[in-house]
Amino acid sequence: MKFIVPTRRYAPTSTKTAPEQSRPACANPADADLFFPNGNTGPALLQIAEAKRLCSVCPQLVQCGNDALERGEEYGVWGGLSEDERSALGRRTVCDQLLGAA
């Protein structure tokens, strides 16, 4: 079983002191496996789609996606982006940097 570990950056330390809308959509421990599908084909596509649906309403969407790209997260759905989408963005960024340097 995989867990999303809430940090101060994503989740408040107490739900009583912060409004509910500031908590990330993935803060529910029951949904932790949803964000880490086994593979990216077949039944995993439904799981990825559901994780992205939850991400789409998350107040931390952009920050989560940017942080995942910076950290080089290889697995799971982060910031509404699947493993393949983050990989493609990383490749495109490297190509853009190389073309800009030439």
N, CA and C atoms as an extended XYZ file, in Angstrom:
306
Properties=species:S:1:pos:R:3:atomname:S:1:resname:S:1:resid:I:1 pbc="F F F"
N         0.838       -1.166        0.000 N   MET     1
C         0.000        0.000        0.000 CA  MET     1
C         0.888        1.235        0.000 C   MET     1
N         0.588        2.190       -0.844 N   LYS     2
C         1.336        3.423       -0.932 CA  LYS     2
C         0.550        4.526       -0.245 C   LYS     2
N         1.253        5.481        0.326 N   PHE     3
C         0.606        6.576        1.027 CA  PHE     3
C         1.093        7.902        0.486 C   PHE     3
N         0.193        8.848        0.420 N   ILE     4
C         0.572       10.220        0.154 CA  ILE     4
C         0.788       10.833        1.524 C   ILE     4
N         1.981       11.309        1.761 N   VAL     5
C         2.300       11.858        3.066 CA  VAL     5
C         2.046       13.362        3.033 C   VAL     5
N         1.035       13.828        3.765 N   PRO     6
C         0.763       15.254        3.774 CA  PRO     6
C         1.909       16.008        4.447 C   PRO     6
N         2.265       17.120        3.877 N   THR     7
C         3.276       17.976        4.471 CA  THR     7
C         2.654       19.342        4.691 C   THR     7
N         3.340       20.196        5.385 N   ARG     8
C         2.801       21.542        5.609 CA  ARG     8
C         2.567       22.268        4.299 C   ARG     8
N         3.338       21.916        3.298 N   ARG     9
C         3.202       22.584        2.017 CA  ARG     9
C         1.853       22.270        1.368 C   ARG     9
N         1.337       21.072        1.584 N   TYR    10
C         0.096       20.673        0.935 CA  TYR    10
C        -1.103       20.652        1.862 C   TYR    10
N        -0.936       20.118        3.060 N   ALA    11
C        -2.073       19.956        3.952 CA  ALA    11
C        -1.834       20.716        5.248 C   ALA    11
N        -2.894       21.307        5.795 N   PRO    12
C        -2.732       21.994        7.068 CA  PRO    12
C        -2.435       20.991        8.182 C   PRO    12
N        -1.811       21.464        9.242 N   THR    13
C        -1.481       20.569       10.347 CA  THR    13
C        -2.715       20.214       11.150 C   THR    13
N        -3.742       21.034       11.099 N   SER    14
C        -4.978       20.755       11.817 CA  SER    14
C        -6.148       21.164       10.938 C   SER    14
N        -7.116       20.284       10.815 N   THR    15
C        -8.287       20.617       10.007 CA  THR    15
C        -9.184       21.612       10.718 C   THR    15
N        -8.995       21.803       12.038 N   LYS    16
C        -9.820       22.757       12.775 CA  LYS    16
C        -9.360       24.194       12.558 C   LYS    16
N        -8.098       24.394       12.212 N   THR    17
C        -7.584       25.750       12.063 CA  THR    17
C        -7.613       26.246       10.625 C   THR    17
N        -7.789       25.366        9.677 N   ALA    18
C        -7.772       25.773        8.270 CA  ALA    18
C        -9.106       25.430        7.622 C   ALA    18
N        -9.561       26.269        6.713 N   PRO    19
C       -10.815       25.946        6.017 CA  PRO    19
C       -10.656       24.695        5.158 C   PRO    19
N       -11.724       23.957        4.995 N   GLU    20
C       -11.699       22.684        4.271 CA  GLU    20
C       -11.196       22.842        2.840 C   GLU    20
N       -11.517       23.954        2.160 N   GLN    21
C       -11.125       24.094        0.764 CA  GLN    21
C        -9.613       24.218        0.567 C   GLN    21
N        -8.841       24.501        1.642 N   SER    22
C        -7.401       24.612        1.466 CA  SER    22
C        -6.712       23.255        1.540 C   SER    22
N        -7.429       22.210        1.951 N   ARG    23
C        -6.844       20.880        2.029 CA  ARG    23
C        -6.795       20.266        0.632 C   ARG    23
N        -5.746       19.541        0.331 N   PRO    24
C        -5.656       18.912       -0.989 CA  PRO    24
C        -6.693       17.802       -1.136 C   PRO    24
N        -7.082       17.550       -2.359 N   ALA    25
C        -8.075       16.513       -2.640 CA  ALA    25
C        -7.555       15.132       -2.259 C   ALA    25
N        -6.256       14.950       -2.238 N   CYS    26
C        -5.659       13.647       -1.937 CA  CYS    26
C        -5.415       13.442       -0.447 C   CYS    26
N        -5.889       14.355        0.403 N   ALA    27
C        -5.627       14.276        1.837 CA  ALA    27
C        -6.347       13.109        2.509 C   ALA    27
N        -7.349       12.537        1.879 N   ASN    28
C        -8.088       11.419        2.457 CA  ASN    28
C        -7.259       10.147        2.315 C   ASN    28
N        -6.811        9.558        3.435 N   PRO    29
C        -5.981        8.343        3.356 CA  PRO    29
C        -6.658        7.182        2.627 C   PRO    29
N        -7.988        7.160        2.604 N   ALA    30
C        -8.708        6.086        1.912 CA  ALA    30
C        -8.488        6.148        0.404 C   ALA    30
N        -8.126        7.320       -0.114 N   ASP    31
C        -7.915        7.494       -1.559 CA  ASP    31
C        -6.449        7.359       -1.970 C   ASP    31
N        -5.559        7.057       -1.044 N   ALA    32
C        -4.118        7.056       -1.345 CA  ALA    32
C        -3.765        6.142       -2.517 C   ALA    32
N        -4.302        4.932       -2.552 N   ASP    33
C        -3.991        4.004       -3.644 CA  ASP    33
C        -4.499        4.500       -4.993 C   ASP    33
N        -5.542        5.303       -4.966 N   LEU    34
C        -6.114        5.822       -6.209 CA  LEU    34
C        -5.083        6.616       -7.009 C   LEU    34
N        -4.202        7.321       -6.324 N   PHE    35
C        -3.231        8.193       -6.988 CA  PHE    35
C        -1.974        7.454       -7.442 C   PHE    35
N        -1.910        6.151       -7.151 N   PHE    36
C        -0.763        5.347       -7.564 CA  PHE    36
C        -1.241        4.063       -8.245 C   PHE    36
N        -1.757        4.180       -9.482 N   PRO    37
C        -2.250        2.997      -10.193 CA  PRO    37
C        -1.105        2.063      -10.584 C   PRO    37
N        -1.438        0.801      -10.742 N   ASN    38
C        -0.450       -0.186      -11.203 CA  ASN    38
C        -0.447       -0.186      -12.723 C   ASN    38
N         0.478        0.566      -13.301 N   GLY    39
C         0.582        0.641      -14.756 CA  GLY    39
C        -0.140        1.842      -15.317 C   GLY    39
N        -0.237        1.865      -16.639 N   ASN    40
C        -0.929        2.969      -17.315 CA  ASN    40
C        -1.748        2.482      -18.499 C   ASN    40
N        -2.206        1.240      -18.401 N   THR    41
C        -3.083        0.681      -19.433 CA  THR    41
C        -4.205       -0.088      -18.753 C   THR    41
N        -5.199       -0.449      -19.526 N   GLY    42
C        -6.297       -1.263      -19.015 CA  GLY    42
C        -7.033       -0.611      -17.859 C   GLY    42
N        -7.284       -1.383      -16.779 N   PRO    43
C        -8.034       -0.849      -15.635 CA  PRO    43
C        -7.367        0.359      -14.974 C   PRO    43
N        -6.061        0.454      -15.103 N   ALA    44
C        -5.354        1.584      -14.495 CA  ALA    44
C        -5.794        2.909      -15.125 C   ALA    44
N        -6.247        2.884      -16.372 N   LEU    45
C        -6.700        4.111      -17.027 CA  LEU    45
C        -7.912        4.700      -16.312 C   LEU    45
N        -8.811        3.837      -15.825 N   LEU    46
C        -9.972        4.312      -15.069 CA  LEU    46
C        -9.527        4.929      -13.748 C   LEU    46
N        -8.551        4.308      -13.125 N   GLN    47
C        -8.024        4.809      -11.860 CA  GLN    47
C        -7.340        6.169      -12.070 C   GLN    47
N        -6.576        6.291      -13.138 N   ILE    48
C        -5.910        7.558      -13.457 CA  ILE    48
C        -6.952        8.644      -13.719 C   ILE    48
N        -8.001        8.305      -14.451 N   ALA    49
C        -9.056        9.275      -14.759 CA  ALA    49
C        -9.751        9.750      -13.480 C   ALA    49
N        -9.999        8.852      -12.559 N   GLU    50
C       -10.642        9.223      -11.296 CA  GLU    50
C        -9.710       10.102      -10.459 C   GLU    50
N        -8.426        9.770      -10.412 N   ALA    51
C        -7.460       10.585       -9.678 CA  ALA    51
C        -7.398       11.989      -10.280 C   ALA    51
N        -7.383       12.081      -11.595 N   LYS    52
C        -7.351       13.381      -12.264 CA  LYS    52
C        -8.623       14.175      -11.988 C   LYS    52
N        -9.751       13.479      -11.893 N   ARG    53
C       -11.014       14.153      -11.572 CA  ARG    53
C       -10.922       14.797      -10.192 C   ARG    53
N       -10.374       14.066       -9.227 N   LEU    54
C       -10.197       14.634       -7.886 CA  LEU    54
C        -9.204       15.796       -7.912 C   LEU    54
N        -8.137       15.636       -8.673 N   CYS    55
C        -7.142       16.708       -8.782 CA  CYS    55
C        -7.749       17.980       -9.378 C   CYS    55
N        -8.672       17.819      -10.302 N   SER    56
C        -9.216       18.973      -11.021 CA  SER    56
C        -9.941       19.955      -10.110 C   SER    56
N       -10.403       19.510       -8.949 N   VAL    57
C       -11.095       20.402       -8.020 CA  VAL    57
C       -10.217       20.763       -6.821 C   VAL    57
N        -8.974       20.384       -6.859 N   CYS    58
C        -8.073       20.595       -5.726 CA  CYS    58
C        -7.520       22.018       -5.715 C   CYS    58
N        -7.521       22.667       -4.550 N   PRO    59
C        -6.964       24.017       -4.472 CA  PRO    59
C        -5.436       24.038       -4.600 C   PRO    59
N        -4.786       22.888       -4.511 N   GLN    60
C        -3.322       22.798       -4.577 CA  GLN    60
C        -2.838       22.293       -5.938 C   GLN    60
N        -3.702       22.231       -6.923 N   LEU    61
C        -3.404       21.612       -8.218 CA  LEU    61
C        -2.100       22.112       -8.844 C   LEU    61
N        -1.965       23.393       -9.039 N   VAL    62
C        -0.804       23.944       -9.741 CA  VAL    62
C         0.467       23.740       -8.919 C   VAL    62
N         0.402       24.040       -7.625 N   GLN    63
C         1.576       23.887       -6.763 CA  GLN    63
C         2.022       22.433       -6.721 C   GLN    63
N         1.084       21.509       -6.612 N   CYS    64
C         1.389       20.082       -6.560 CA  CYS    64
C         2.073       19.624       -7.853 C   CYS    64
N         1.526       20.035       -8.992 N   GLY    65
C         2.110       19.653      -10.280 CA  GLY    65
C         3.511       20.212      -10.467 C   GLY    65
N         3.688       21.478      -10.117 N   ASN    66
C         5.016       22.097      -10.240 CA  ASN    66
C         6.029       21.419       -9.326 C   ASN    66
N         5.618       21.149       -8.096 N   ASP    67
C         6.530       20.497       -7.159 CA  ASP    67
C         6.897       19.094       -7.622 C   ASP    67
N         5.933       18.363       -8.163 N   ALA    68
C         6.208       17.011       -8.657 CA  ALA    68
C         7.208       17.052       -9.816 C   ALA    68
N         7.083       18.036      -10.676 N   LEU    69
C         8.031       18.186      -11.784 CA  LEU    69
C         9.421       18.535      -11.264 C   LEU    69
N         9.485       19.427      -10.288 N   GLU    70
C        10.777       19.803       -9.712 CA  GLU    70
C        11.459       18.626       -9.023 C   GLU    70
N        10.670       17.820       -8.309 N   ARG    71
C        11.228       16.673       -7.583 CA  ARG    71
C        11.515       15.498       -8.496 C   ARG    71
N        10.961       15.517       -9.688 N   GLY    72
C        11.142       14.401      -10.609 CA  GLY    72
C        10.348       13.174      -10.207 C   GLY    72
N         9.140       13.393       -9.694 N   GLU    73
C         8.281       12.268       -9.297 CA  GLU    73
C         8.060       11.353      -10.496 C   GLU    73
N         8.387       10.090      -10.335 N   GLU    74
C         8.250        9.135      -11.432 CA  GLU    74
C         6.932        8.386      -11.414 C   GLU    74
N         6.304        8.273      -10.251 N   TYR    75
C         5.124        7.425      -10.121 CA  TYR    75
C         3.938        8.209       -9.588 C   TYR    75
N         2.759        7.792      -10.038 N   GLY    76
C         1.527        8.345       -9.507 CA  GLY    76
C         1.011        9.546      -10.266 C   GLY    76
N        -0.155        9.988       -9.826 N   VAL    77
C        -0.798       11.174      -10.389 CA  VAL    77
C        -0.530       12.317       -9.419 C   VAL    77
N         0.108       13.353       -9.910 N   TRP    78
C         0.446       14.529       -9.111 CA  TRP    78
C         0.009       15.766       -9.875 C   TRP    78
N        -0.721       16.648       -9.233 N   GLY    79
C        -1.135       17.890       -9.886 CA  GLY    79
C        -1.964       17.655      -11.133 C   GLY    79
N        -2.711       16.566      -11.151 N   GLY    80
C        -3.550       16.257      -12.300 CA  GLY    80
C        -2.785       15.716      -13.494 C   GLY    80
N        -1.514       15.373      -13.297 N   LEU    81
C        -0.690       14.854      -14.387 CA  LEU    81
C        -0.282       13.417      -14.098 C   LEU    81
N        -0.430       12.560      -15.093 N   SER    82
C        -0.010       11.165      -14.952 CA  SER    82
C         1.502       11.070      -15.138 C   SER    82
N         2.021        9.894      -14.897 N   GLU    83
C         3.464        9.640      -15.069 CA  GLU    83
C         3.912       10.004      -16.476 C   GLU    83
N         3.157        9.539      -17.476 N   ASP    84
C         3.515        9.794      -18.872 CA  ASP    84
C         3.459       11.280      -19.211 C   ASP    84
N         2.456       11.980      -18.685 N   GLU    85
C         2.326       13.410      -18.978 CA  GLU    85
C         3.470       14.207      -18.354 C   GLU    85
N         3.845       13.859      -17.118 N   ARG    86
C         4.976       14.554      -16.492 CA  ARG    86
C         6.268       14.261      -17.238 C   ARG    86
N         6.435       13.027      -17.686 N   SER    87
C         7.630       12.660      -18.438 CA  SER    87
C         7.710       13.463      -19.740 C   SER    87
N         6.582       13.585      -20.427 N   ALA    88
C         6.551       14.342      -21.682 CA  ALA    88
C         6.853       15.818      -21.432 C   ALA    88
N         6.318       16.378      -20.352 N   LEU    89
C         6.605       17.772      -20.022 CA  LEU    89
C         8.084       17.963      -19.715 C   LEU    89
N         8.669       17.011      -19.011 N   GLY    90
C        10.097       17.085      -18.698 CA  GLY    90
C        10.943       17.041      -19.942 C   GLY    90
N        10.604       16.155      -20.873 N   ARG    91
C        11.358       16.072      -22.135 CA  ARG    91
C        11.216       17.352      -22.937 C   ARG    91
N         9.990       17.888      -22.972 N   ARG    92
C         9.752       19.113      -23.734 CA  ARG    92
C        10.537       20.276      -23.126 C   ARG    92
N        10.597       20.349      -21.802 N   THR    93
C        11.344       21.412      -21.129 CA  THR    93
C        12.825       21.317      -21.462 C   THR    93
N        13.374       20.111      -21.444 N   VAL    94
C        14.790       19.917      -21.773 CA  VAL    94
C        15.050       20.320      -23.214 C   VAL    94
N        14.185       19.901      -24.134 N   CYS    95
C        14.347       20.280      -25.543 CA  CYS    95
C        14.275       21.792      -25.720 C   CYS    95
N        13.323       22.434      -25.032 N   ASP    96
C        13.202       23.899      -25.118 CA  ASP    96
C        14.467       24.577      -24.609 C   ASP    96
N        15.038       24.060      -23.533 N   GLN    97
C        16.258       24.635      -22.976 CA  GLN    97
C        17.429       24.455      -23.942 C   GLN    97
N        17.503       23.288      -24.557 N   LEU    98
C        18.590       23.028      -25.505 CA  LEU    98
C        18.466       23.910      -26.743 C   LEU    98
N        17.239       24.070      -27.236 N   LEU    99
C        17.028       24.910      -28.413 CA  LEU    99
C        17.281       26.378      -28.103 C   LEU    99
N        16.942       26.784      -26.865 N   GLY   100
C        17.170       28.164      -26.464 CA  GLY   100
C        18.644       28.478      -26.295 C   GLY   100
N        19.429       27.456      -25.955 N   ALA   101
C        20.868       27.664      -25.744 CA  ALA   101
C        21.641       27.708      -27.057 C   ALA   101
N        21.030       27.185      -28.122 N   ALA   102
C        21.746       27.109      -29.405 CA  ALA   102
C        21.758       28.403      -30.147 C   ALA   102
